[in-house]
Amino acid sequence: MVSTNPLCHYLFEQTVIAYGTLFNPIGIIDDTTRQIQTHRLDDTSVLEGIYENLAAIYRYQYGDTQLEIIWDGKSHFDKFTEDWSTIYKDWLAELLSNRTFVKGILQMTVFNEEGKNTFFIENSLKAIINEYFDLKVLSRNGVKRLYVKMPTPASKVG
């Protein structure tokens, strides 16, 4: 099934911009840059796992506001869509300042050889997300669960 999630497209577009900022600030057009800039992401399914983890974190952090009274006439769906899009874009701006995260997204999309399994790359990106939020998102049988990371005890100086 081909996925064309617009927020996954946004992730890819912002990754291309972040690549230029982090790895090619003077804008030299070499073969790698050309390949990244001309890549068309027709199927976003490779990015769905990253998107789903961020969505699970959003539901965890903002899930208690689902039944609020909306006074401006918007539907709950419209308000959720607007709030989620705003937070998602803010989070991506932070995550895409991480060079490893940018490289991982590019490896999963632009530089992914046909049929290559991206399992380990995706898990590496999810680990970056988990570290950023001090949470751990685990999937078991299609159900995502979040665990708050426990702080490590400080070393005793003696």
HUPEVEN-V928440 format. One record per backbone hydrogen bond with DSSP energy under -1.0 kcal/mol. NH is the residue of the N-H (numbers start at 0). CO is the residue of the C=O. E is the energy in kcal/mol with one decimal. If there is no record, write none. Layout:
# HUPEVEN-V928440
nh={NH NH}
co={CO CO}
e={E E}
This chain:
# HUPEVEN-V928440
nh={8 9 10 11 12 13 14 15 16 17 18 19 20 21 22 26 29 33 34 35 36 37 41 43 46 50 51 52 53 54 55 56 57 58 59 60 61 62 64 67 78 79 80 81 82 83 84 85 86 87 88 89 90 91 92 93 94 95 96 97 101 102 103 104 105 106 107 108 110 115 121 122 123 124 125 126 127 128 129 130 131 132 134 135 137 139 142 144 146 148}
co={4 5 6 7 8 9 10 11 12 13 14 15 16 17 18 23 27 29 30 31 32 33 39 2 43 46 47 48 49 50 51 52 53 54 55 56 57 58 61 64 74 75 76 77 78 79 80 81 82 83 84 85 86 87 88 89 90 91 93 94 97 98 99 100 101 102 103 104 105 112 117 118 119 120 121 122 123 124 125 126 127 128 129 146 144 142 139 137 135 133}
e={-2.0 -2.1 -1.8 -2.1 -2.9 -2.7 -1.8 -2.1 -1.7 -2.7 -2.6 -1.7 -2.1 -3.1 -3.0 -1.7 -1.1 -2.6 -2.4 -2.3 -2.8 -2.0 -1.1 -3.4 -2.1 -2.2 -3.2 -1.9 -2.1 -2.4 -2.3 -2.2 -2.2 -2.5 -2.0 -2.8 -2.9 -1.0 -1.3 -1.3 -2.4 -2.7 -2.8 -2.5 -2.9 -3.1 -2.3 -2.1 -2.4 -2.9 -2.3 -2.0 -3.0 -2.5 -1.9 -1.5 -2.9 -3.0 -1.6 -1.7 -2.1 -2.4 -2.3 -2.3 -2.3 -2.4 -2.0 -1.3 -2.5 -2.5 -2.9 -2.3 -1.9 -2.2 -2.5 -2.0 -1.7 -2.1 -2.9 -2.5 -2.4 -2.1 -2.0 -2.3 -3.0 -2.4 -2.0 -3.0 -2.3 -1.7}
